[in-house]
Amino acid sequence: MSIMGWYAVKTHIEAETKVKAMLLEGAKKMALEDKVGRVMIPTEQVSEIRHGKKIIQTRKIYSGYVFIEMLVDDQTRMLVLETQGVSGFVGTDSRTPIAMEDHEVERIMAELEEQQDRPKPKVLFDVGETVKVKEGPFENFEGVVEEIDPMKGTMKLMVLIFGRHTPVELEYYQVEKL
């Protein structure tokens, strides 16, 4: 017996959730549960500050794509291709499924595992970038980003205070790009 592989499927934008539900429902109706495994829409948590409040949203990492674990045969291929909202498989020919490489699947799974429970900021900063402090005791000061800790959502800035460069640790939401 062959083993299942992972396949990337192109969908219409904003149709990913509907496509996932229809694929799982179609597999059940056609009794293909033994040939269709997981259907995945990789998402991430993104935080931003709006009106002074921290808001966490879920965002699709690969907008317009669904990943399906399946055993390819005529039935499963047609299940995918005939699902409303599906444009085709990712590959040289959109009608012929080409399995994703193991390292690609492992990278996506590791990405999802790593960011779980840790929202990442919507605005990203770079070391060496000059930013403006928009909140806290150093409000309206400008500083240069020295270090970034994406896991904690903090950064260390060098801020000029009373003529001296002083390291200040702030959270992402307390600064803005210039």
Summary of the structure (lengths in Angstrom):
residues: 178
radius of gyration: 22.4
end to end distance: 58.6
largest distance: 73.2
contacts: 484
relative contact order: 0.16
helix: 22%
strand: 40%
